[in-house]
Every structure is written in structure tokens, then in C-alpha cells.
Amino acid sequence: MTTTGTRASCDRVIDAFVERINREQRERLDGAALPDALRLGPPDGSGTYDWRIAPAASCSWISELEERLPGALSPSYRSLVCRYLFPSFRVGNVLLFASTGDHVELELADTIFKDPALARVMLAGGFVQIGRYRDLYDPVCLDLSKRAGGGECPLVRLDHEEALIHGRAKLLDQVAGSFLALFSA
């Protein structure tokens, strides 16, 4: 299959994922985590909003972000962050960072580098954090050093304490074989 065919196939899977998320019941979010363009209606009595994933008009910031990373994002994850805007939300055991182009709570471009000690260890090892595992501080990362055909790579969980205390990346487990596999199962 050609690169264009692979990208179109990947885009279709991402589009189906977005449609599913937008159709399902979602955890309501605080306004600080949610740009106006992603809000659906007014806040409820506790100040939280329903939200949606929306198409992105542009994502000029992604190229600048990738220049700071040890390699390009996986094609499937890049398809999501370049074509859609979304707040931080859960997919299974993973809390994905937001991709809004704004500086909202847990914004991808900010959160990757927010903890300099953790970022240094992860990036040096070829890991790009795209979320957190459950309610823990353990980073969930694309492992760019283990690319498969088509440029996809495993999604792994690292031990944050090992990184912060001993300055090394310790793999705890593989969360999914790829970003696509995270929500395809």
C-alpha cells in the first residue's frame, strides 16, 4: 500500500474513533480544561461542560513541537492531533493530553515539557508522553525507538519515580501495540 493509501486508511480509523467519542456519553469537564469551541451548551450546576472533539482548521504548532521531540509522532497519533481539537480525556486506562492549540489544563505541547527532569529522561530514551496512566503520574508514551511498518510504535507506561529519582526510563508495561490499538480493541 502506498504512503498516501496508508495515511488515508489511518485517517479513516481516527475519524471513526472521533465519531464514536462524540456519540458516546463523556465525562463532563471543568471550563479551565475546555476552550469555548469545544463546549456543548452551558455549564451544569457544578460548572462542568459537555464537550466534543472538533475538526481543526490548522495545527501550525505541531511542527514546532515535533522539532523538540526525538522523532516524528506516530502516523495515527499525528492524524488525531493534526486534524482534531480535543480536551484531555480518558481512553481506557489512559488519560490523553489535550490538543487544542490553547494553553488549557494538560495541553500536550505544554505538558510534555512541564516536568523538566521527567521530560529529559523520556525524550533521551525516545519516549514522547501523550498521556498518563489511570490517575497516576506514570507517563504513557509513544516509544519512537520501536517503530513498526508504517511508522507506528508501541504505547508504553514508564515508571515516573525511576525517572525522577534515578534519571532513567524504566518500562512498566506496554499499554497497547500502537496508538490505534489503544481504542481499536
C-alpha angles and dihedrals in degrees: 000000000000123000089250091051092048091049092048090050091049091048091053091053091048091047090053090049091051092048090051094050091048091050097047129076108270133199108262114242138215116254092244089066095045131067115217092250091064097046120105109207131322125324120272123239092284094050098254127132138214109234145186141210107251133196113262119234089205140341104204090156094066096074090052089050093050090053088064094049130083090247145339120306116257112274094246095049091043089052090057099045095041097048103034141045117217142158123238108287142161127263107180108305094346128091102205118212118245123262106198105126086238126095097254125152110296094006109176098229091051102035096054089065101029094100102047095193093051093043092051093054095043098045093045088055094049095256123136115195113224098164149339132270113251109307093327130105090239108125121236107211145180105242099221092182092068103054118166129198112313092025097278117143137191123273108230140181119229129200105250093197092055090051095046099040103033102022096236136110112245116188112221098180147322109266094191138346089246140346089268091053090055092073102018096074 
